[in-house]
Amino acid sequence: MSKISSWSITLTCLRTPGSYEWSSWVPQMQESQHSPTSCWAEKCFLSPRRCTLLAAKLWGSSQRKRPRWHHLELSLLEDPWKSMESADLVVVLVDVSDKWTRKQLSPQVLQCLTQFSQVPSILVMNKVDCLKQKSVLLELTAALTEGVVNGKKLKLRQAFHSQPGTHCPSPAAKGSNTQSVGGPQRIGWPYFQEIFMLSALSQEDVKILKQYLLAQAQPGPWEFHSEVLTSQTPEEICANIIREKLLEHLPQEVPYNVQQKTIMWEEGPSGELVIVQKLLVPKESHVKILIGPKGHLISQIAEEAGRDLMDIFLCEVQLRLSVKLLN
């Protein structure tokens, strides 16, 4: 019998708004300084056993519950569901340092898990190093898993309770909705196979998770060459890195109304990559917010995005951003 030389597994990562730590622990697993990942659906790859990660951001916080309010791309609404259709394993990523969102899974994440309940799932609790009281981890675990992991009831004190009478049927018995109409709202998912508590800053923590993911891989062909880290084009990587910085630095609906237009993409005289992008906004007030006092904010966004792009492209990058009001 010939030796199996290629292994493959497709993962979908469901994360709630504000979970920017995705850009921290994926590069660790890829053993690279920075990975071209963002809040859009994308593919990045791990080796030696090829793992395809489809990163899909689900909207769960009150201010971003309805993406249509901000005229977002249709892909932001469809990508999570499309990625689930081809997933072999679902990774639910929770930022435990965010006290506003950590106590429960968003309805959108729960609906996605329920509709694709046949796909195995694991819970990854990140930023545990930010918690001063480690007992909070036990309380959060009880809430996010409803006290059940891999079919076994956990012996934990549950600090955050579901509403009385919450029924937890088997995955096979569940329908396409997270809960029945008029029924109590679920806050956790009792069908996770494993839980990982880690800090993306810890190589050892990330290594344990990576080993688990690679162990789930099955014999199969690779979709891309072994040296490819992502399916995104360089232009898409650049646009998404800038968009990620806009989401981090701009308030409320402002980043969702910014249109990006690449004006220049060429090699400079010294071999550097010169990128000029124009940011178009619909309101004069948004122009002032994006530029910031004395132009400090737009300069900071360009500087941070430029550093990330240099780490990705492994070359000098000159990124210039300008802001213009839409006509």
Secondary structure, 3 states (H helix, E strand, C coil): CCCCCCEEEEEEEEECCCCCCHHHHHHHHHCCCCCCCCCCCEEEEECCCEEEEEEEECCCCHHHCCHHHHCCCHHHHHHHHHHHHCCCEEEEEEECCCCCCCCCCCHHHHHHHHHCCCCCEEEEEECHHHCCCCHHHHHHHHHHHCCEECCEECCCCCCCCCCCCCCCCCHHHCCCCCCCCCCCCCCCCCCCCCEEEECCCCHHHHHHHHHHHHHCCEECCCCCCCCCCECCCHHHHHHHHHHHHHHHHCCCCHHHHCEEEEEEEEECCCCCEEEEEEEEECCHHHHHHHHCHHHHHHHHHHHHHHHHHHHHHCCCEEEEEEEEECC
